[in-house]
Amino acid sequence: MRLVVKKLYRNMNHRNTKSLTVAALAVLLLHFGFTALHTMPGLPAPAFVKSWSRAYMTPMFHQGWMLFAPDVKTFNAQLHYRVPENGQWSEWKTTDDLHPVTDHRRLFYVSRKVALKLVNTMNSKEYGVYYVNDQPQFDKVMRTADYQRALYMAYKEHEWLTSQRADSLQLRLDVRFIPDPQTGESEYDDLTFTFPVEAIHDYRNAQ
């Protein structure tokens, strides 16, 4: 009788261990699957699965993020420029693409900071964009130091890439709003501001 009890006890332990192992693997698979969907929303998955992923990740990740950064990032800003080439405008280029001309990785962050400061200036009441007949007016912004910094950065990148100086240049600022992590939707529409063509001053001796 004692041998039978021991055998049953061993079998129960084996089944319990196997069940716990399967349950742990299932939890890990769900965790990594939801994490992948949350960080890479472009992955193909049914809408209800993505909804579960947001419901799972938002309390765990974003609550911890808020402990260190009360103002969660709500948008991305990217600066573009183009110059006249052979009688027509070039394609739009972004000032983020500095890696072909320099090994200084910090220039990428400088470019993003310049774009962010320009957004803040454009949003200010004193120097910001205002509208006339629903058309944006940029004359106040274009007189600010933040706009001139953006213009100078684009000018210098064009010079680094082509070894040529541009006589005129046009800036474009794209503002992309980050979707709400809970709904997957953005509260605002993305914005694009295309500035008037700017005749370039001689930056030859500028540092």
N, C-alpha and C positions, 0 to 999 in steps of 0.2 A: 504493500500500500504506500509506503514511504517513497519507494522508487517511482511509482506512478505520479505522485504529487510533484516530485522533483522534475520529472519529465514535462508535466503540464506547465510548471512554472518557467522552465527554460523556453518552451514553445511560446508562452505568452510574452516573455521578455524579447524574444526574437521578433515576434510580430509587432510589438510596440516600438522596438528600435527601427524596424523597417518602415513603419507608418510615420514615425517622427522624421526619418530621413527624407521620405517622399514629401511630407508636408513642408519641411525646411527648404527643399529644392524648389517646390512650387512657389513658396513665398519669395525666394530669391529671384526666380524667373519673372514673377509679376513685378517685383521692385525694379529690376533692371529694364524690363520692358516698358513700364510706365515712365521711368527716368529717360529712356531713349526717346519716347514719343514727346515728352515735355521739352527736352533740349533740342530735338530735331523734328519740329512739327511738320516738316515736309514728307516724312515717312508715310507710306501708304498704310492706312488703317481705317476701319469704320468710324463714323462720327461718334457713336456711343462709347467706343473704346477710348478715343481721345478725350471725351468728356470725363470718363473715369480717371484717366491719367491726370487731368487738371485737378479733379477733386482730391486725388491722392497727394499730388506733389505740392499744391499751393499751401496747405497748412504746414507741411514739413519744411519746405525750402524757404518760402517767402517770409514766414514768420521769423525764422532765424536770421534772414537777411535784414529784416527791419530792426533787429537788435543793434546792428552796427551801422546801418544807413537808413535813417528815418525817411529820407526823401528818395524813394526808389526811382531809378531812371525811367523817364516816360517817353523819350524820343531820341533818335539819332540824327545828327546833322552831318551832311557831306558837301564839301565845296568842289565845284567843277569850274573849268575854264576852257575857253577856246580862243584861237588867234586866226587872223587872216593868212591863208596860204595859197599862193598861185591864183589870186583873184577870187577866192572863195573861202568860206569859213572851214576850219578844221573840225574834226569830230570833238565832242566834249571829252575832256580828260579830267581825272580827279586828282586833287593834290595829295591824296593818300598814297598814290603810287610813286613813292620816293625811293623804293628799294633798288631800281635799276641804276640810280645815279649816285648812291651813297650807302655806306655801311652803318651810318648813324641811325640806329633803330628808333631813337627818341624823336626823330623828325616826324614819324607817323603820329605820335601823340601830340606833337606841336601842331600838326595840321588839324587834328580833331579839336584841339583847344581853340585854335583860331576860328574854326567854323562855329563852335559853341558860343564864343564871345560875340561873334557877329549875330547869331540868333538872339542873344540877350539884348544886344543893342537895338536890333530891329523891333524887339518887343517893348522897348522903353517908350514912355509917353513923350519924352523930350526929343529923342533922336530917332524914334522908330518909324516904321512904314505907316503911311496914312493913305486913305483911299479917296479918289475923286472919280465920281461916276463909276464906282466899283472897280476902278483900275488902281493898282498899287503905285504909289509915288515914292521914289527912292532918294530924292535930293538931299534930305536930312541925313540919311544913313551914309551916303557917299561922301559926306564931309567929315565923318568920324574917323578916329584913329583905327578902330577895329576893321573898318572897311579897307582902309589903306594898307593895313597889315595883310589882309587877305589878298589884295591886289598884288602886293609885293611878293608874297609867297608864290602865287601863280606865275608871276613874271619870272622869278628866279628859277622855278622848276622848268619852265619852257626853255630858258637859257641853258640850264644844265643838260637837258635832254637833247637839244638841237644845236647847241653852240651858236645860237642866233638870238638877237634881241627883237622883241616884238614892238611894233609901232603902236599897236592898239590891242585891246584885250577885252573880253567879256566874261563876267562871272555869273555863275548860277549856283544857288544854294537850295539843296534838297533837304526837307525836314520830314522824316519818317517816324510816325508815332508807333510806339511799342504796344501790341495788343494786351488787353487785360488778361492776366494769367488765369483768372477764373472763367471768363467767358470766351476767351480766344479772339475777341473783337476789340477794335480800337474805338475810343470815344470820339476821336477827331479824324478828319480826312487828312491824308498826307498833303504837304504843301511844296510847291516849287516856285522859287523867286528868281526870275531872270533879270539881271541888272542891265541898264543901258551900256552900250559900247563905251569903253573908256580909252581916251588917248593917253599913252603911257609917258610919264615924265622920265627923264634920264636918270636911271638908278645906277649908272656905271660906277660911281664913287661911293654908293651906299654900302654899308657893312651889314 
